């Protein structure tokens, strides 16, 4: 994709602070189209504060807020497993906006802390009328809890049709 933006920074390099607005167009990650993004935030003492990060792809928008500790306290090294405090919200997202051969709608609501590789928090995913091209599902409801080392699914209910459910914990 393409990134443009404005960053206003001040201070010595080992204690720099900045305010920013970055705009991304046609972003792609692992061959999944993320669409366009707008980030407003700030950076101080190694901490990136995300006031608002919107990913908009066709008719779907995901909002992320929170902060990520990108650097060690001396701003000398990029943290390989940064501490996070993130909230992710997406309602009425269209599956086909992200995966060409699939259809349906889904929502995501997540609150994550801990670190990027060891998140702690809760996530809820709900989907309706999922068509993966080879299988159709009426509904999916899934709750996930992360404890820093494991992800717990409880419950996951996949409705095939009518009252036919697959339940998992």
ABEGO torsion letter per residue (X at the ends): XBBBEBBBBBEBAAABBBBBBBBBBGBBBGGBBAEBBBBBBBBBGGBBBBABBBBBBEABBBBBBEBBBABBAAGABBBABBBBBBBBBBBGBBAAAABAABBEBBBBBBBBBEBAABBBEBBBBBBBGBBAGABBBABBBBBBBBAGABBBBOBBBBBABEABBBBBX
